């Protein structure tokens, strides 16, 4: 069976180009993911890995759609190989059914990882230059009512509510909530 895996990084991006490719290649079943490739623990990827059986082929548009670094790529392909599943990347013309395909997989995986590192480096350099020029100030801080925060903090510490309840009432993510808790506990204020 030909099993396709499609991934885009955000909800806003579309998968049409990859879906057309899967149709052209006669793929029988497709798993579609809208998630960053830097995390190898993705729901559709995990479902696909659990679904494939010996003799199947997993087809992707390019290795960058499958994994963002060489270690993850080679680990995922090894998982497939241990189940007797072939990995095929259309863009790089890689087919792990052949020794050349296995070698090229390693080379392209390293190149994709290098490209990602270059992108991150350029991003950091651009932000540093923008900061120097006074054009980048970072994200705007999230406003939190200090009186409401203190009241909910006290309730949470006393065991009257859970942290999740406090987060919901303050409309804060878990990370922001705990960052504010740390700030409050060390500075005595969240302002």
Secondary structure, 3 states (H helix, E strand, C coil): CEEEEEEECCCCCCCHHHHHHHHHCCCCEEEEEECCCCCCCCHHHHHHHHHCCCCCEEEECCHHHHCCCHHHHHHHHHHHHHCCCEEEECCCCEECCCHHHHHHHHHHHHHHHHHHHHHHHHHHHHHHHHHHCCCCCCCCCCCCCHHHHHHHHHHHHCCCCCHHHHHHHHCCCHHHHHHHHHHHHHHCCCC
